Amino acid sequence: MTRNHAWRGRRRRRSPARDAARKDAAKKRRATTEPPSLTRTERVVLDLLYQMRQLLGLDIAFRVLTEARRSPTDATVRVLLWGPDMALLTAAEHTDRLEALRLLVQLMASHRLGRRVNLVLTEDVAQSQRAEELRRMAEDAAQKALAEGRPVPLPPMPAHERRVIHVALHHHPQVQTKSQGQGPARHVVVFPRRAGAQKDASR
């Protein structure tokens, strides 16, 4: 007991070399996930959009239109949005939702930065339509997999489109998805869940 308490009470010595390596690794991770061309204002807006997407559970994607920036100090941030759930923000009966999201993020960004920020949100209609098409494709494949009791492969598609398929069927109680193949031939396969897998998934 005494030795055990003594061991717990010891403080691990900090290695300057190890700390430097950790900081360098963290810096590299940030460099791969955060475009270096973004201004502080744009980073704040993106961070708030990420938070709102998670809070609302929306399946949408977005990027800052840096090519539309007029100057490095431009207070207007232009963001392009797309995804299967864009209809929840832009449908005729919900036109006020996108404007509400814009105003909320704009106010939060202005408060965080201590100065006025102008936010422009634009939908990439072509991308959104493709995402909706992929979601319908996923639902059709799920129905076919269950009806025929066999895996249903979908056509090869890029990573961001495969993600739409995976997300669309993620909570489906009777099917599961898996990416297979390499390179340009990589595709999603929809499998009927086995009885045991279905029980585990419901826990």
C-alpha positions in Angstrom: 0.0 0.0 0.0 2.8 2.4 0.9 4.6 1.8 -2.3 1.4 2.2 -4.3 0.6 5.6 -2.7 4.2 6.7 -3.2 4.1 5.8 -6.9 0.8 7.7 -7.3 2.3 10.8 -5.7 5.3 11.0 -8.0 5.2 13.7 -10.6 6.2 12.7 -14.1 9.1 14.8 -15.3 8.4 17.0 -18.3 10.7 16.6 -21.2 11.3 19.8 -23.2 11.9 17.7 -26.3 8.6 15.8 -25.8 6.7 19.1 -25.2 8.2 20.6 -28.4 7.3 17.5 -30.4 3.7 17.7 -29.1 3.4 21.4 -30.0 4.8 20.7 -33.5 2.3 17.8 -34.0 -0.6 20.0 -32.9 0.5 22.8 -35.3 0.7 20.3 -38.2 -2.8 19.0 -37.4 -4.2 22.6 -37.4 -2.4 23.2 -40.7 -4.2 20.3 -42.3 -7.6 21.2 -41.1 -7.6 25.0 -41.2 -6.9 26.6 -44.6 -4.0 29.1 -44.0 -5.6 31.7 -46.3 -8.5 32.4 -44.0 -8.6 35.6 -42.1 -9.5 35.7 -38.4 -13.0 36.9 -39.2 -13.5 34.0 -41.6 -12.2 31.5 -39.0 -14.6 32.8 -36.4 -17.6 32.6 -38.8 -16.7 29.0 -39.8 -16.3 28.0 -36.1 -19.8 29.3 -35.4 -21.3 27.6 -38.4 -19.7 24.3 -37.3 -21.3 24.8 -33.8 -24.7 25.6 -35.3 -24.6 22.6 -37.6 -23.8 20.3 -34.7 -26.5 21.9 -32.5 -29.2 21.7 -35.2 -28.1 18.3 -36.5 -28.0 19.5 -40.1 -26.3 17.5 -42.8 -24.8 20.4 -44.7 -21.3 21.5 -45.7 -19.8 24.9 -46.3 -16.7 26.8 -47.4 -15.6 30.4 -47.4 -15.5 32.0 -50.8 -12.0 33.5 -50.3 -11.8 34.3 -54.0 -14.7 36.8 -53.4 -12.8 38.7 -50.7 -12.1 42.3 -51.7 -9.2 42.9 -49.3 -7.5 41.2 -46.4 -9.5 43.5 -44.1 -12.9 43.0 -45.8 -15.5 42.8 -43.1 -17.9 40.8 -45.3 -17.6 37.0 -45.2 -19.1 35.0 -48.1 -19.9 31.4 -47.4 -21.2 28.7 -49.8 -23.5 26.1 -48.4 -24.7 22.8 -49.8 -26.0 19.4 -48.6 -29.0 17.1 -48.3 -30.5 19.2 -45.5 -30.4 22.6 -47.3 -34.0 22.1 -48.2 -34.8 22.6 -44.5 -33.3 26.1 -44.8 -34.3 27.1 -48.3 -37.7 25.5 -49.1 -40.5 27.9 -50.0 -42.2 27.4 -46.7 -38.9 27.8 -44.7 -37.2 30.8 -46.5 -36.8 32.7 -43.2 -34.7 29.9 -41.7 -31.6 30.6 -43.8 -31.9 34.3 -43.0 -32.3 33.6 -39.3 -29.2 31.4 -39.3 -27.3 34.2 -41.2 -28.4 36.9 -38.7 -27.6 34.7 -35.7 -24.1 33.8 -36.8 -23.4 37.4 -37.9 -24.4 38.8 -34.5 -22.3 36.1 -32.6 -19.3 36.8 -34.8 -19.6 40.5 -34.4 -19.9 40.1 -30.6 -16.9 37.8 -30.4 -14.7 40.0 -32.5 -15.9 43.3 -31.0 -16.7 44.8 -34.4 -19.3 44.6 -37.1 -19.2 41.5 -39.4 -21.3 41.2 -42.5 -22.2 37.6 -43.5 -23.5 36.4 -46.8 -24.8 32.8 -47.1 -25.3 31.4 -50.6 -26.5 27.9 -51.5 -24.7 25.8 -54.1 -27.9 24.5 -55.7 -26.1 22.0 -57.9 -24.3 20.4 -55.0 -27.5 20.3 -52.9 -29.5 18.7 -55.7 -26.7 16.0 -56.0 -26.8 15.4 -52.3 -30.5 14.9 -52.3 -30.2 12.5 -55.3 -27.6 10.5 -53.4 -29.8 10.3 -50.3 -32.7 8.9 -52.5 -30.2 6.5 -54.0 -29.2 5.3 -50.5 -32.9 4.8 -49.5 -33.6 2.8 -52.7 -30.5 0.6 -52.1 -31.6 0.0 -48.5 -35.1 -1.1 -49.7 -33.5 -3.4 -52.3 -31.0 -4.9 -49.9 -33.9 -5.8 -47.5 -36.2 -7.0 -50.2 -33.6 -9.3 -51.9 -31.7 -10.2 -48.7 -28.3 -9.4 -50.2 -25.7 -6.6 -50.3 -26.3 -3.9 -52.9 -23.3 -2.1 -54.3 -23.6 1.5 -55.5 -21.6 3.1 -58.3 -18.1 4.4 -57.6 -18.1 7.9 -56.2 -15.7 10.4 -54.5 -15.3 10.5 -50.7 -17.6 13.4 -50.1 -20.4 11.7 -51.9 -19.8 8.4 -50.2 -20.1 10.2 -46.9 -23.6 11.4 -47.9 -24.6 7.7 -48.4 -23.1 6.7 -45.0 -24.8 9.5 -43.1 -28.2 8.9 -44.8 -28.3 5.3 -43.6 -26.3 5.7 -40.4 -29.4 5.3 -38.1 -31.2 2.8 -40.3 -32.2 -0.1 -38.0 -32.1 -2.8 -40.7 -29.1 -2.0 -43.0 -25.5 -0.9 -42.7 -23.0 0.6 -45.1 -19.4 0.0 -45.9 -16.9 1.4 -48.4 -15.1 -1.1 -50.6 -12.6 -0.9 -53.4 -9.6 1.2 -54.1 -9.0 4.6 -55.8 -11.5 5.6 -58.5 -13.3 2.2 -58.0 -14.1 2.8 -54.4 -17.8 2.6 -53.7 -20.4 2.0 -51.0 -22.1 -1.3 -50.4 -25.4 -1.5 -48.5 -25.8 -4.7 -46.4 -28.9 -6.1 -44.6 -28.1 -6.2 -40.9 -28.0 -9.7 -39.3 -30.3 -10.3 -36.4 -27.5 -10.0 -33.8 -26.1 -6.9 -35.4 -29.5 -5.3 -35.4 -29.9 -6.0 -31.7 -26.5 -4.5 -30.9 -27.3 -1.4 -33.0 -30.4 -0.7 -31.0 -28.6 -0.5 -27.7 
